[in-house]
Amino acid sequence: MTSVIDVANLTKGYGQDRGLNGVSFTVAPGEVLALLGPNGAGKTTCVEILEGHRRRDSGEVSVLGVDPALGGRRLRDRIGIVMQEAGIDPELTVREVLEHYGRAYSQRRAAVELAELVELTDRLDDRVSRLSGGQQRRIDLALGLVGTPELVFLDEPTTGFDPVARRRSWDVIGDLAAAGTTVVLTTHYLEEAEQLADRILVLVAGQIVAEGTPDELRRGAQRETTIRFGLPRVDAPLESLLEPLQGKASGRGMDLEVTTSRPTADLAHITGWALARGIELEGLVVETTSLEQAYLRLVEGEQP
């Protein structure tokens, strides 16, 4: 098996709406694939078809070498799913939840091991109702890993986490991938996708509009670079700084911003000008297109 997931010309409609319209992609073993897109783009439909919980209209789909529509319990024993809400009985303890769900799997992990993994060791015997929203979300993550899965689907896995808990969860997910587990991630946190994903698919209106690594998506949307800096009060006129620039300069007072498609030449001129006059540029920053800017251009229909 060369791919964990193979999808070819996948379609799914809801009445007049096309939830998915000819989607094709593959996922390699140990890869972390992020599915990004606005609400209604088809991400959830795609993932539910891969999980075997929704039937496709047409196209070919293979997950761990089998058709998920026919895989049944044998396939589900090999995958893990972290849903946005698991619907856990709030009167159960954390230990009871992990042990109860673990019984559904042939290679279940011990409750103590899972609790340590998601940092709930000291809450194992507390009822779910006594946990914070972020702690309950950690139980959801633990349940996705309870069966020692070969493939994990993560649907907004860190919603409700504080920044520290979110980054610790990224470490858990990164360790899973490093150990060979394949991960399919949907998230609205662009920083999360950038941190975790080997490759990103951007879905808009049921179609893939972009695919690549985070760096490739940024480069594909790259148009201009922004150079920002502040100047101390100088006696010399600024024409010698501004007129040779190839980009557009703007600013307020002595805080300047240059937007340019020739950043190397303009940055060299700016720093050379400052060095020749013994001037220190305050807060010098060079910003290229972020993943968020690239994503917004894609989903808003702007072509790179």
N, C-alpha and C positions, 0 to 999 in steps of 0.2 A: 504494500500500500504506500504510494508516494505522497498522497495527500490525506489529511484527516477529514477534510470537507471538500467536496466537489459540487459546484452548482452551475448548471448550464441552462440558459434561457428560461429562468424561473418566472412564472406569472401567477398572479392571484388577484381576482377582482371582487369588488363588493358592489353589486348592482352596476351603476354607470361608472363607478370609480375604479381605477386600476391601482390596487394597493401595491402590486409589483408588476413591472412591465419589462420582461426580458433581461432579468438580472443574472449575471454570470461571474463567478469568482472561485478561487480555491484557497484553502488554508493549509499550510504545511505543518508537520508535527513540531510541537514546541513553540509555535508562533503565537504571538498575541496580536489579534486582529481587532481593531476598533471600528464599529459601525457608527458613523455620525450622520446627523441630518435633523431638520426641523421636525416638530410634531406633525404626524401624518405622512412622513416621508416613506414609510414602509419598513422601518427597522424592526418593530415588534412583530409584524407579520412574518418577516424573513426569519427571525430567530425562532418563532413558534413553529414554523415549518421544519426548521433544522432539528428542533427538539422532538418533533413527532406529535406535537399538540394541535397542529392545524394542517389541513389538506391543501395541497397546491392545485391549481387549475391545469397547469402544464409545465413542462420542463423536466430536467433530470437532476436529482439530488442524491448524493451519497454522503453519509456521515459514519465515520469509522468502518467504511466498507459496506454499509447496508443502507437501504432506502429507509429513512426515518418513519415514513408512513406505515412501514411493515415491521419495523424493528422491535416494537413492543417492549416487554420487560427486559429482555436481554440487552437491548441497546441502552435503556434507561439505567441499567446497572453499571454502565461504563461512563455515564456522563453526570455532571453536577450542574445544578441550576440555582442561581441566586436571583430570585424575583424581586421586584420593587417592594412587595409586601408578601410575607409568607403566611399570614393568617394564623399565627401560633396561639394556642390556648393560653391566656394570660395567667391561669391558675397553676400551670405546670411550672416546675423548677427548670432551671437551665439544664441540669443534669438529665432530668426526665425527658425534656425535649430532644436532646442529642441522642439519648439511648433509644427513644421511641422511633425516631426517624431512621436511626442507624440500622434498625432491624430489617429495613427494606432492602439492604445491600449485602452482597456476598463478601465484600472486602471492606467492612465498616471500620472506621477509626474510633478509638476509645474516646469517651466524653472528656476525660481529663486532658488528653492530647489536644483535642479540638479547642477546649476552653483556653489552654495555654497559648495556642496559635492565635486566637483572637482576643487575648488579654481579658478573659473573664474567669480566670481561675478562682478568684476570691468571691465570685458570685454564683458558683456552681449550684449551691443549694438555696438560692433565692428564687422566689417566684418571678416569672417574667413580668408581671404587673408592677413589680417594684423597681424595674430597670428603667433607665432613661431611654429616650428614643434612639440615641446613638448606640447604646448598649444592646438594645433589641435588634438593631440593624446588624450588629456584629454576630448575633445568633444566626441571622439569615445567611451571612457569609460562611459561618461554620457548617450550616446545613448543606450548603453547596459543595462542601469538601468532605462530608461525612462518609461517602462511599469510595474514597480514594480514586476519584475519576481520572480518566485519560483526557477528557475534554470537559471544560467548564464554560458555561454561559453566564455572564455577569450582566445583569440588567440594572444600570444605575447603582452599582454596589456600594458607593460611599455617600449616598444621599442621607443627610441628617448627621453626618460625622462632623466633629470639630476638626480644625486643620491638623492637629497633632494626630488624631485617630485616623484621619484620611491618609496621611503620609505613612503611618505604620501599616495600614491595609495595603498600600501600594507595595510595601516591602514584602508582605505575604504573597501578593499576586506575582510579584517579580520572582520570588523564590520558587513558586509553583512552576513558572515558565522555565526557569533555569534548570529545574529538575526534570523537564521534558513534558509537562502538562501543557496541552494546547488550550488557549483562552480566546473566547469571542466576547468582546466587551461592547456594551452600548452605554454611552455617557453623554451628559450635557456639559461636563467639565472639560474644556479644551486642554487645560493643564494636565488633567488626568490622562487623556489620550496621548498627549505629548510625552508624558513620563513613562507610560506603560507600553504603548503600542509599537510593534515592529512595523506595522503597515496599517493604513487607514483607508476605509471606503467611505465616500460621502454619497449618501442617498438623497435625492430630491425628487418628489413626485413619482416614487416607485422606480427610479432609474439611477444607476451609478453615474455620477457626473465627474468624479475624480477618484483616483486611486494612487497610492504611493506611500512612502515613508513620510513622517512629519517634515523632514528637511525637503523632500521632493515637492510636497504640496506648497511649502513656503516659497521655494524657488520658482515654482510654476506661476505663482501669483505676484512675484516680485516685480515691482514697477519702479519704485523710487525709494531712496534711502533718506532718512532724516538725520541731520547733524545738529545737535543742540549744545550751546555753551554760553557762558556768561563772561563778559569782559569787565575788568576793573576800569575805573575812570582813566581815560587816556587823553592826552593833549592832541595827539595826531588825528587828522581827519580820517574817517573810516572808508573813504572812497577807495583807497588802495587795498582794503580788505574785501570790499563788496563787489567792486566793478569787474574784477577778473573771474568771479565765480560763474560756473556754468549752470548752477541751479538757481532756485528762487529763494531769496533771503527775506525774512520777516522777523518781527520781534517787538518787544516793548522795553523801552529804556535800553539797558546794556545786555539784556538777555536775548540772544539771537537764535534763530532756527533757519536752517538751510535745507530745502527739499530738492533732491538732485537725482538724476539718473546717471551721473558721473561721480560717484562718491569718492573714488580713489583720487582723482584729480582735485576735487574741491577740498577734501580733507588735507591733502598735501599742501595746498595753497594756504589754507587756514592755519595749520600748525607751523608752516614755514614763516608766515607773516608774524605770528606770535613770537616764535623763537628769535627772529631777527630783531625784535623790539624788547626782548626780555620780559614778555608778558605771559602770565600763567592763565590759561583758559579755565574758568571755573565750571565744574560739573560737566565736563566734556562727555557727551554721550553720542554714540552712533547707533541708530535703530534701523533694522531691516524689517521686512514684513513679518509679523507674528503669525503663528498658526491660526489664532483667532481671526485676524484680518483676512487671511487666505480663505478660511472657512466661510466667513460672512460674504465675501465676494462670490463664492461658489453658490451658496444657498440663495443669495439675492439675485442670481442670474447674470452677474457681471463676469465677463470672460477675461481670463488672465492675458 
